[in-house]
């Protein structure tokens, strides 16, 4: 019997998984289930918990509920209970401190070092064997590097994300501008933002935003530093170089959007989803959330980051980790292996508008144009950055192939 600790810690912020299989589609629905293996010694199904951060009102939530329910149907001997909680990382820290671990958790790749240092993770590579073996060589280098510690894959990446832009196509049209011609350079970004900034009756319209206060304020800044030829850390000397001329120039560009060009608000950022910002920062994974929240309020589309001295973006993502509950590790891994299998993962990626952790992954095409650029390479093993860098090469082509459809409303 489970202790009450977990339910008490999560409080009313947690929602126990209750998704049905209605609407579950795709190849994953046809995957064979495990009808017998994995039962407890007394013959009852093994009970596992999957703690996650995906709200039912965002793109990740519904597909998470659908897939967890499908796994339970296909594997009646392994019953996984999906548990959602708000304020996820703070509450997970409290759960871990209490010692009553969930069996599986989702974890941002940027934060994985903190989780690994706690000594609570069963390394994925140790569990990967037999019929449930991962092809480690098939992971995007950025994903593999961010998930590897002490020479072993510690967690299993299942989605990647990058830094890109969203454009308010309705505001572009109002200003007589073509939203299909997104800003290609830093100078273009300033020019577009100036032309978009103004008023619509009593409402202020801002051309763009300063990254502070956005969903991810650090990634856009890192991307601009790398685009400008700067770095975060001199790995040979093991010293931070945030204050290098190239890095300072990149930050100054962002500050100038506020004080010199007056095209971005500060300190309170404008919310692009409210329709009063022409250009704002998003990762591809936010596309599914914007589709839900904006609906038909205005037309919008996506674009790659403008180019500096070179084109670059960042890459982050999420992983699944099996925790040291000292029981049922192999069954928890069976869920992780199933969840990250090609057919299941492809369905998840389409639903959440995120990028694949494996270059061999191919998603169904629908409609639209180029979204934000995607990952191609990361830091070396042990040099775990908050997000990793990628240049516009194979990564951009990968994103264009896989996420061309992901664009909002009917902007054409």
RATA-V548532 format. One record per backbone hydrogen bond with DSSP energy under -1.0 kcal/mol. CO is the residue of the C=O (numbers start at 0). NH is the residue of the N-H. Records with the same first field share a line. If there is no record, write none. Layout:
CO->NH ; NH
//
This chain:
3->7
4->8
5->9
6->10
9->12
10->13
12->85
14->83
20->23
25->28
26->29
27->30
39->42
43->39
45->78
47->80
48->103
49->82
50->105
51->84
54->57
59->63
60->64
61->65
62->66
63->67
64->68
65->69
66->70
67->71
68->72
69->73
70->74
74->77
76->45
78->47
80->49
81->16
82->51
83->14
86->90
87->91
88->92
89->93
90->94
91->95
92->96
93->97
98->100
102->322
103->50
104->320
106->318
107->110
110->113 ; 114
111->115
112->116
115->118
119->323
122->126
123->127
128->131
129->132
133->135
134->137
135->138
139->143
140->144
141->145
142->146
144->147
146->153
148->151
151->148
152->124
155->319
158->317
159->354
160->315
163->281
164->302
165->279
166->168 ; 300
167->171
168->172
169->173
170->174
171->176
172->175
177->180
183->306
184->188
185->189
186->190
187->191
188->192
189->193
190->194
191->195
192->196
197->204
199->202
202->199
204->197
205->277
206->278
210->213
217->221
218->222
219->223
220->224
221->225
222->226
223->227
224->229
225->228
226->309
231->240
232->234
233->237 ; 238
238->233
240->243
243->247
244->248
245->249
246->250
247->251
248->252
249->253
250->254
251->255
252->256
254->257 ; 258
255->260
256->262 ; 263
262->207
270->273
271->274
275->205
277->167
279->165
281->163
282->285
283->286
285->289
286->290
287->291
288->292
289->293
293->296
298->169
300->166
302->164
306->185
309->307
310->391
312->389
314->387
315->160
316->108
317->157 ; 158
318->106
319->155
320->104
321->121
322->324
327->331
328->332
329->333
330->334
331->335
332->336
333->337
334->338
335->339
337->340
340->344
341->345
342->346
343->347
344->348
345->349
346->350
347->351
348->352 ; 353
354->159
356->139
357->360
379->382
387->314
389->312
390->392
392->396
393->397
394->398
395->399
396->400
397->401
398->402
402->405
404->406
//
